């Protein structure tokens, strides 16, 4: 998907944005959920392959919302009164965003349904909106919007909150250290590096992510309300014991949005970390297991013998990449802080493998 297909309000929004032009932010993808755009958890111990340079956002589209208050999320921004039809949801496996606290909402147009014929990659109706709010160190810094404007086009924008909380302003070029925090608001081009690697852009609002009790908008409820075309025949259970499920879920949400069958990343490097509905029978059937366990890395990393070396996290490229924010880091964007809990979960699973 090209930058023009995003219909970005770059020029007009830039004039209104609070803050100057942003540097390349380290803030997934991660990610919806944006997760980050991992290149290859086996990539070189030379600097990691960087995502392509930012393309300049296209000319402003005056029909697109310049303020969060115009997006349809709230009827009263200050009171945080949600508009009719807007519903909160929470993914089962959230994306790591350097400790930011996040809230998420979805709006589906009345009478519409989500095409779930491909249970791994849903197709959303025109008019779908998804928002994600970020609070860093107790400060509400941004709210992101995905809005489907045509069968093959989405509008994507991050809105930077004003210090008084009265509204948030479109920030197409991003903004570093928003409101004095360490949080970097990504540019539209940065967001595309992850969202552009799945067929219909949205991340985190999916069958596997919504099939849990605390989803808010759950897979079961979507089916009961007639909002999905092909409900699953049975619950979607991540395989393995609690240790395996936690690691596989983490890799799915934080890495699989780029490392999946539809992405050029996996086509080039072979590593697949996205949990597909058809491979939930056993741990050994999952893409993470079949493409990583015992598989030699594409490039050398000191002390590493496999993408995932059974029983030995320190000899695994996945561990080496996750454990640093240096040149060989994974994800290559969207994070400046190692996720200690996520790393521990993945390490525990690797250590348990025979």
Secondary structure, DSSP 8 states (H G I E B T S, - for coil): --TGGGT--HHHHHHH-SS----------B----B-----TT--SSS--------------TTS-SBGGGTTSEEETTTTEE-TTEEEE--SS----TT-EEEEEEE--TT--BB-SSTTS-B--TT-EEEEEEEETTEEEEEEEEEEEETTEEEEEEEEE-TTSS-EEE-TT-BSSGGGSS--B--HHHHHHHHTTSTTS--S-SHHHH-STT-SS-HHHHHHTT-BSS--SS-----SSHHHHHHHHHHHHHTTTTSSTTSHHHHHH-------GGG-S-GGGSHHHHHHBT---SS--TT--BSB-TT-GGGBHHHHHHT-SSTT-SSSSS-SS--HHHHHHHHHHHHH--
